[in-house]
């Protein structure tokens, strides 16, 4: 599984951080950072994160 975030769309709302904290985090500057190839066991959390993103900036490949 590969996580793709369109950083042109992302406005750092952070909803993904609540849905999948093992994959998405906010850095010290308040910007989103994420694991681009998380363990498959985290797929449900990543799918939830994609669903709750207000700008639909998150997609999953594979």
N, C-alpha and C positions, 0 to 999 in steps of 0.2 A: 504494500500500500504506500502510495506517495501522496503527501498533503501539499496542496498548492494554495497559496494565499495571494490574491491579487492586491498587492500593496498600494496600487493606485486607487482601489476602492476602499480598502481598510481605513477606518478612521479611529482605530484603537479604542473601541467601545469596551472591549474586554469580556464580552459575553462568552466567548470561546474558552477563556481562562477558567470560568466557573464550570463549564461543561466538560472540559478535558484538560485539567491542570497538569497532567503528565506530559502533555504535548504542547500546550500553549501557555506562555507566560508573558508578563510585561517586564521590560528591562528597567533599569534605573532612570531612564529618560522617558518612561511612560509609553514606549513603543513596543509593539508586538514582536515577539520572537517565538519560534516554533521548531519542533523536530520535524524535518521534512520526510523522514522515513521511519515512523514509529512502529513498534511491534504490532503485529496483526491483532493481538489480544485487545488493543485499544480502539479497534475499529468502531465499535458502538459509541464510544465517547466522542470520537472524531466526527462521526455522522451527526451526533447531537449538536456538536459545536457548529458544524456547517449549517444545520437547521436553524439554530438560534442567532446566527450572524445577521444583524439588521440590514447589512448591505450585500448579503450573499457573496462575500468575498472569498469564501473557502470552498475548495473543491477537492475531491478525492479521485486519484487515478489508481487503477489496479485493484 
